[in-house]
Amino acid sequence: MGRTMKPETQCVHQGTLSDDISGGVNSPLCASSAFSYRNRSEVLYPRYGNLPNQRAVIQKLCALESAEDGVLFSSGQGAISAALLAHLQPGDELVAQTALYGGTMQLLQDEVARRGVRIRWVEADAEAIAAAIGEKTRVVYVESPTNPLLRVVDLRVVADQARRMGVITVIDNTFASPINQQPLTLGFDLVVHSGTKYLGGHSDLSSGVVLGQAALVKPIRATAINLGATLNPQDAWLLERSLKTLSLRMREHNHNAQHLAEFLAGCPAVKQVWYPGLPSHPGHAIACKQMLGFGGMLAFELDQTRIDPDAFLDRLQIIQPALSLGGVESLICQPTRTSHKSLSLEAQAAMG
Ligand SMILES: *Cc1c(COP(=O)(O)O)cnc(C)c1O
């Protein structure tokens, strides 16, 4: 079915398991960790990623991202680490943006580099990324829009150059969601998400996913089985339930963030606002080309001569200072105290 369905319909119906016990319209929760292998072609086991509730989520997300196959994880970091470790060997080179999720930077520096992979850091700019791809490059790793300044990378430019050079392209699509951006249709090979964010959408579960061509997902599944960051059936079921409203939630996120960005841009105590939906944003033109919506994330800088950041946080009544994003409630985050806390002052300044 898939292709002719609109995303709204895919969100609700793709992958739903039939409930032969009750005839219920929702997927039943198959909570077992042990399954009889008699009269079955395949041995089911949680860590193999082949449980019914895990598969239901994968099928729904494959439809939304136009992917052939995927693997579900207990966190976004689990997905990113398995994707990279599966496709990188000692001696390989990885081209990665300097503007990345803090946890991903740490993963590259602590775990990937230690395995003899050389990391070539480049600006979040398509031409710079394309130019950095060399003979030894095996993987290009991209985020767009980035955290925290919502920089936008021209995905087609990166994908085209990488394909010419025979290099695997991976994108962290968490900030966009599959509703606002489908990188596989722009030529990317693999997409990762922190399902803890928009996909789960209610700040009550942790998960991650890798999606892409079956041939590239296969080695990632093997690595995932070795590393073991599997998603339990209960959270897979909850994630499937949450995905039914993903399209509706993203529409509202896009609408609210645009409204808030325009409001903040007109506030005297705000020095600058970063949101891809603002024509003043440096990535606006590229975002218009490759995104269907600009997302629910925006950044702004207070004029500290007019208002103290802590006083500002104290005065917020509904928006809570908390680390994470993509839930139905609105959160606010100072990167220097949360997502980018582990970086040096110089590195923080360099990232803006
Ligand atoms: C949160 C996040 C991750 C990591 O996901 P976890 O579920 O916390 O492991 C990776 N990339 C981006 C862009 C994120 O926001």
The ligand as an SDF file (V2000), in Angstrom:
LIG
                    3D

 15 15  0  0  0  0  0  0  0  0999 V2000
   18.4440   13.6340   21.4310 C   0  0  0  0  0  0  0  0  0  0  0  0
   19.2010   13.5890   20.1820 C   0  0  0  0  0  0  0  0  0  0  0  0
   20.0430   12.5150   19.8800 C   0  0  0  0  0  0  0  0  0  0  0  0
   20.2970   11.3730   20.8580 C   0  0  0  0  0  0  0  0  0  0  0  0
   19.1260   10.6480   21.1060 O   0  0  0  0  0  0  0  0  0  0  0  0
   18.8860    9.8520   22.4900 P   0  0  0  0  0  0  0  0  0  0  0  0
   17.5250    9.2780   22.2950 O   0  0  0  0  0  0  0  0  0  0  0  0
   18.9980   10.8400   23.5980 O   0  0  0  0  0  0  0  0  0  0  0  0
   19.9550    8.8220   22.5850 O   0  0  0  0  0  0  0  0  0  0  0  0
   20.7000   12.5220   18.6750 C   0  0  0  0  0  0  0  0  0  0  0  0
   20.5580   13.5230   17.8010 N   0  0  0  0  0  0  0  0  0  0  0  0
   19.7550   14.5810   18.0520 C   0  0  0  0  0  0  0  0  0  0  0  0
   19.6470   15.6640   17.0300 C   0  0  0  0  0  0  0  0  0  0  0  0
   19.0500   14.6580   19.2510 C   0  0  0  0  0  0  0  0  0  0  0  0
   18.2850   15.7090   19.4950 O   0  0  0  0  0  0  0  0  0  0  0  0
  1  2  1  0
  2  3  1  0
  2 14  2  0
  3  4  1  0
  3 10  2  0
  4  5  1  0
  5  6  1  0
  6  7  2  0
  6  8  1  0
  6  9  1  0
 10 11  1  0
 11 12  2  0
 12 13  1  0
 12 14  1  0
 14 15  1  0
M  END
$$$$
